[in-house]
């Protein structure tokens, strides 16, 4: 497979979004249980966020990187997820690094924030690949299946060095 590229998230991605949400660990990312729900999810992300898909050579969604912008504070809440077919190749980190770099240069933001479950080391790897620095730990933040789960909080500032991660191209 050739390397993926970034493009805006589209309504035509709904079937792949639905496939991704069939994974049990995606339940916390949104309420997507059918195709109309996937379409609503995409519409909601597109209205309130800057949402991007990273896609393969056939334009099939491999994952999403999105940013909820707070213009007043020149900051944004950053998040990402990966379709099962896109996992384990470092592509989410590259997509996240690309969007973060754009947000801090072309879009005029000065601070990006994210949080990931401490029991999800892959998400931590994505955050580090995108240049985010750990700022804290929110102990017992989430209650998942009756267990308290810590959340690692991270940020990337305009003044932080660019990560060494190879960026993706836009379609």
C-alpha angles and dihedrals in degrees: 000000000000118000117281126249134212127246136155116287109259138198087244088068091070097103092052091046089053090050091051092050091054085078111094094227091060094066091094091055095067147308104283115148103140141021095269088051090052090050091050090048091054092045091050093049091047093052100044103027145037096250127186134182123211108214141186127240090278090055091250114152114251097174149327134251116187140173130203103208124216100197095184091061097031088235140113143205108235129204142163143181136186133223110234090251091057099051128111099024102090093247096122090056091050092047091048092048090051095050092043092051091050092048092053096044114025099026098048098238120146103190133034122189134193141164131207134185111264089226091060106078092170090062089049089054090053091050092051092046089054091053099255118151123212112249103172153329125254101207116219093353098151131042107213120175090340094309127109111234127198121228123215112217121210140174140191119207130201087244094054118102118261111258119247089240116128108245125228126239124244118243 
